[in-house]
């Protein structure tokens, strides 16, 4: 049986044999039922709410493959899967275009003040005296140059942004020499926008901290569509408060959703969206089809071979 515990696009579901699938989008909330169903499951397909840890895997003696409808692995114990010989299917790069579109759209909307201008017109104000910053010639620092970072850089070039890239794990030749910086701190005083596209690991946790923020220009804008743990949120809030021209666009937070009274939510210069950067119709369809096909191939073709 293939057990699907969270929402999956219909295009992916249609690729699977209905007789061998149990699809319950809210099953991740029902721990006992989930554990019981896993005892007879050969495949498990999840998003980011189901915690695939050792305790859960102990209830799945026949599990052969786990499919992740997304790219982050925060909720999956990869080491435990390896120890048990369970395959992991992850659609790397499948939502890169969606995230890159979000980044560019957010930069334009934020800089040109679309939200407040629409509100002003609705309330009867028609003020054409204000100018807003454009993107051409401004400096974008891309942190992480995997599929998503590359997609962002490609689109940023079209808008005439000046690019620099920090990624110590990407081999020489992948990043143009003129873009590459040896340290995330290099030339930060010239950066207008800094966009994060790295996983959360012990090395990257709180990558954006007081030390880094203190080196940014006072009008810089942080964009985080990767993982909330990359940012020291207390340091970010203080930096925002101390620099009236600064800002942040956060699609991910340390706590999701952020709690009532969250300081960053109360700041007009911080835009928070509910972890939707990669959620376009096209990306979700592509991810679901890819995961479904890979899981099906693993179960019914590779095993027979």
C-alpha positions in Angstrom: 0.0 0.0 0.0 1.0 3.6 -0.7 0.1 5.9 2.2 -0.3 9.6 1.5 -0.7 11.7 4.6 -0.9 15.2 3.3 -2.4 17.1 0.4 -1.2 15.9 -3.1 -2.1 17.5 -6.4 -4.7 15.4 -8.3 -2.3 15.0 -11.3 0.0 13.0 -9.1 -2.8 10.9 -7.5 -4.0 10.0 -11.0 -0.6 8.4 -11.8 -1.0 5.9 -8.9 -3.1 2.7 -8.8 -6.2 3.6 -6.7 -6.5 0.1 -5.3 -3.1 0.4 -3.7 -3.3 3.9 -2.4 -4.8 5.3 0.8 -5.0 9.1 0.5 -6.0 11.0 3.7 -4.7 14.6 3.6 -5.0 15.2 7.3 -3.6 11.8 8.5 -0.4 13.5 9.8 -2.6 14.9 12.6 -3.8 11.4 13.7 -0.7 9.8 15.2 -2.2 6.4 16.3 -4.0 5.9 13.0 -0.9 6.8 11.0 1.2 4.3 13.0 -1.3 1.6 12.5 -1.6 2.1 8.7 2.2 2.2 8.3 2.4 -1.4 9.5 1.2 -2.5 6.1 2.6 0.2 3.9 5.4 -0.1 1.4 5.5 3.6 0.5 4.8 6.8 2.3 4.3 10.2 0.6 4.4 13.3 2.8 4.7 17.1 2.6 6.3 19.0 5.5 3.9 18.2 8.4 4.5 14.5 8.8 7.5 13.9 11.0 9.3 10.9 9.5 11.5 10.1 12.5 12.8 6.9 14.1 9.7 6.5 16.2 7.5 6.6 13.2 9.7 4.3 11.1 9.7 1.7 13.9 6.0 1.3 13.1 6.7 0.6 9.4 8.4 -2.8 9.0 7.6 -3.1 5.2 8.4 0.5 4.2 10.6 0.6 1.1 10.4 4.3 -0.1 9.4 7.7 1.2 8.3 10.4 -1.2 8.6 14.1 -0.2 6.3 16.5 -2.0 8.8 19.4 -1.7 12.5 19.9 -1.3 13.1 20.6 2.4 14.0 17.6 4.6 13.6 19.2 8.0 10.8 16.7 8.9 12.6 13.6 7.6 15.4 11.7 9.4 17.5 10.9 6.4 20.0 9.0 8.5 17.3 6.7 9.9 16.1 6.0 6.4 19.6 5.1 5.3 20.1 2.7 8.2 16.9 0.9 7.3 17.6 0.8 3.6 14.5 2.9 2.8 14.8 5.0 -0.4 14.0 8.7 -0.4 12.4 10.5 -3.4 12.9 14.3 -3.4 12.0 16.4 -6.5 15.1 18.6 -6.4 14.6 21.9 -8.3 10.9 21.2 -9.1 9.7 24.4 -7.5 12.7 26.6 -8.3 10.9 28.7 -10.9 8.0 29.3 -8.5 10.4 30.5 -5.8 12.4 32.7 -8.2 9.2 34.3 -9.4 8.1 35.0 -5.8 11.5 36.6 -5.0 11.4 38.9 -8.0 7.7 39.7 -7.6 8.2 40.5 -3.9 11.2 42.8 -4.6 9.2 44.8 -7.2 6.0 45.0 -5.1 7.9 45.8 -1.9 10.2 48.5 -3.5 7.4 50.1 -5.5 5.1 50.1 -2.5 2.2 48.5 -4.3 0.4 47.5 -1.1 0.3 50.9 0.5 -0.4 52.7 -2.8 -3.4 50.6 -3.6 -4.7 51.3 -0.1 -4.2 55.0 -0.5 -6.1 55.1 -3.7 -9.0 53.1 -2.2 -9.2 55.7 0.6 -9.4 58.6 -1.8 -5.8 59.7 -2.0 -4.1 60.3 -5.4 -0.5 61.3 -4.6 1.9 61.2 -7.6 4.7 63.2 -5.9 6.5 60.2 -4.4 9.2 58.2 -6.3 10.2 54.7 -5.4 13.4 52.7 -6.0 13.8 50.6 -9.2 15.8 47.4 -9.4 18.3 48.2 -12.3 21.8 48.8 -11.0 21.0 47.6 -7.4 23.1 44.9 -5.8 21.5 41.5 -5.1 23.5 39.0 -3.0 22.3 35.4 -3.6 23.2 33.0 -0.8 23.1 29.5 -2.1 23.5 28.7 -5.8 21.6 25.5 -6.3 18.7 25.2 -8.7 16.7 27.9 -6.9 19.6 30.4 -6.5 20.4 30.0 -10.1 16.8 30.6 -11.2 16.8 33.8 -9.1 20.0 35.0 -10.6 18.8 34.3 -14.1 15.7 36.4 -13.6 17.6 39.1 -11.7 19.9 39.6 -14.6 16.9 40.4 -16.8 16.0 43.2 -14.4 19.5 44.7 -14.6 20.5 43.8 -11.0 24.1 43.6 -10.1 24.8 40.1 -8.8 27.1 38.5 -6.2 26.8 34.9 -5.1 28.0 33.2 -1.9 28.0 29.4 -1.9 31.2 27.6 -0.6 29.9 24.2 -1.7 29.4 24.9 -5.4 32.5 24.0 -7.5 34.5 26.6 -9.4 33.0 27.2 -12.8 29.4 26.9 -11.7 29.3 30.5 -10.4 30.7 33.1 -12.8 34.0 34.4 -11.4 32.7 38.0 -11.4 29.8 37.1 -9.1 31.5 34.8 -6.6 32.4 36.1 -3.1 34.6 34.0 -0.8 32.7 35.0 2.4 29.1 36.0 2.9 30.4 39.1 4.7 32.4 40.3 1.7 31.3 43.7 0.4 28.0 43.6 2.4 28.1 47.4 2.7 27.2 47.5 -1.1 24.3 45.0 -0.9 20.8 46.3 -1.4 19.0 42.9 -1.3 20.1 39.6 0.2 18.2 36.5 -0.8 18.6 33.1 1.0 18.5 29.8 -0.8 20.3 27.3 1.4 19.0 24.4 3.6 19.0 24.7 7.4 21.9 22.8 8.9 24.0 23.3 12.0 26.3 25.4 9.9 23.6 27.7 8.4 21.4 28.1 11.5 21.2 31.8 12.4 23.4 32.6 9.3 21.7 36.0 9.4 22.7 37.2 12.8 23.6 40.5 14.5 27.2 40.5 13.2 26.1 40.1 9.5 23.2 42.6 9.9 25.4 45.2 11.4 27.5 45.2 8.2 24.6 45.7 5.8 23.7 49.2 4.6 20.8 50.7 6.5 18.4 50.5 3.6 19.0 46.8 2.7 16.2 44.3 2.4 16.4 40.6 3.4 14.4 38.0 1.5 14.1 34.5 3.0 12.2 31.8 1.1 14.4 29.0 2.4 14.1 28.1 6.1 13.1 30.2 9.1 16.0 28.9 11.2 18.5 30.7 8.9 17.6 34.0 10.6 18.2 35.1 14.1 14.7 36.8 14.4 15.5 38.8 17.5 18.6 40.3 15.8 16.6 41.0 12.7 13.8 42.8 14.6 16.4 45.0 16.4 18.1 45.8 13.1 14.8 46.7 11.5 13.9 48.9 14.4 17.3 50.6 14.4 17.3 51.2 10.6 14.1 53.0 9.5 14.9 52.4 5.8 15.6 48.6 6.1 13.1 45.9 5.4 12.5 42.1 5.2 10.3 39.8 3.1 9.9 36.5 5.0 8.1 33.6 3.5 9.4 31.3 6.2 9.7 31.7 9.9 11.2 29.9 12.9 7.7 29.2 14.2 5.0 28.6 11.6 2.6 30.2 12.0 4.3 32.9 14.2 2.6 33.4 17.5 0.4 36.2 18.6 2.5 39.2 19.6 5.3 38.3 17.3 7.4 41.4 17.0 8.2 41.1 13.3 4.5 40.8 12.4 3.9 44.2 14.0 6.5 46.0 11.7 5.2 47.6 8.5 8.5 47.1 6.9 8.4 43.3 7.3 6.2 41.4 5.0 5.5 37.8 6.1 3.7 35.3 3.8 2.6 31.8 4.9 5.4 29.7 3.3 3.9 29.8 -0.2 6.9 30.9 -2.4 7.0 27.5 -4.1 3.3 26.9 -4.3 2.2 27.7 -7.8 -0.3 25.5 -9.7 2.5 24.5 -12.1 5.1 23.6 -9.4 2.7 21.5 -7.3 1.5 19.6 -10.3 5.0 18.9 -11.5 6.1 17.8 -8.0 3.2 15.5 -7.5 3.7 13.8 -10.9 7.4 13.4 -10.4 7.1 11.9 -6.9 4.2 9.6 -7.9 6.1 8.3 -10.9 9.3 7.8 -8.9 7.6 6.0 -6.1 5.7 3.8 -8.6 8.8 3.0 -10.5 10.7 2.1 -7.3 8.0 -0.2 -6.0 6.9 -1.9 -9.2 9.8 -1.8 -11.6 13.1 -1.6 -9.7 12.0 -4.2 -7.1 11.0 -6.6 -9.8 14.3 -6.1 -11.6 
